[in-house]
Amino acid sequence: MSNENLNERLKLIKSMIYDACKGDLTTDVIEGDEIYLEYTTAKAVRGKNVTIGQGCNIELVEYVDNCNQHSDSVVRESKKMIL
């Protein structure tokens, strides 16, 4: 077997393992200072700087400084909090 064939097979195996292990997080509340989420469903996310990445479904985001949202994600409501 050539190195090229071996590399292609290893890439395929790596991709299959990644796809099998990739999952979604579902929770009620996530709190922290610096938050970055992907593929997450949550009732509430609270933080200083919040980034809602790809594949998220969030009911409420409360943030202090910054909130960014990927175009593929759903945030039903976001509120900037004053401390």
WOTAJO-V331987 format. One record per backbone hydrogen bond with DSSP energy under -0.5 kcal/mol. CO is the residue of the C=O (numbers start at 1). NH is the residue of the N-H. E is the energy in kcal/mol with one decimal. If there is no record, write none. Layout:
{{CO NH E} {CO NH E}}
//
This chain:
{{2 6 -2.2} {3 7 -2.6} {4 8 -2.2} {5 9 -2.2} {6 10 -2.5} {7 11 -2.3} {8 12 -2.0} {9 13 -2.4} {10 14 -2.6} {11 15 -2.4} {12 16 -2.2} {13 17 -2.5} {14 18 -2.5} {15 19 -2.4} {16 20 -2.0} {17 21 -1.8} {18 22 -1.8} {25 41 -3.0} {27 43 -0.9} {28 43 -0.8} {28 44 -2.2} {30 46 -2.9} {32 48 -0.6} {33 35 -0.6} {33 48 -0.7} {33 49 -2.9} {35 51 -2.5} {37 53 -2.8} {39 25 -2.1} {40 57 -2.7} {41 27 -2.5} {42 59 -2.2} {43 60 -1.1} {44 30 -1.9} {45 62 -3.0} {46 32 -1.8} {47 64 -1.2} {48 64 -0.5} {48 65 -2.8} {48 66 -1.3} {49 35 -2.8} {50 68 -2.4} {51 37 -2.3} {51 53 -0.8} {52 70 -2.8} {53 56 -0.8} {54 39 -2.8} {56 74 -2.5} {57 42 -1.7} {58 76 -2.4} {59 77 -0.9} {60 45 -2.3} {61 79 -2.8} {62 47 -2.2} {63 81 -3.7} {66 50 -2.7} {68 52 -3.3} {70 73 -1.8} {74 58 -3.1} {77 61 -2.3} {79 63 -2.3} {79 81 -0.6} {81 83 -0.6}}
//
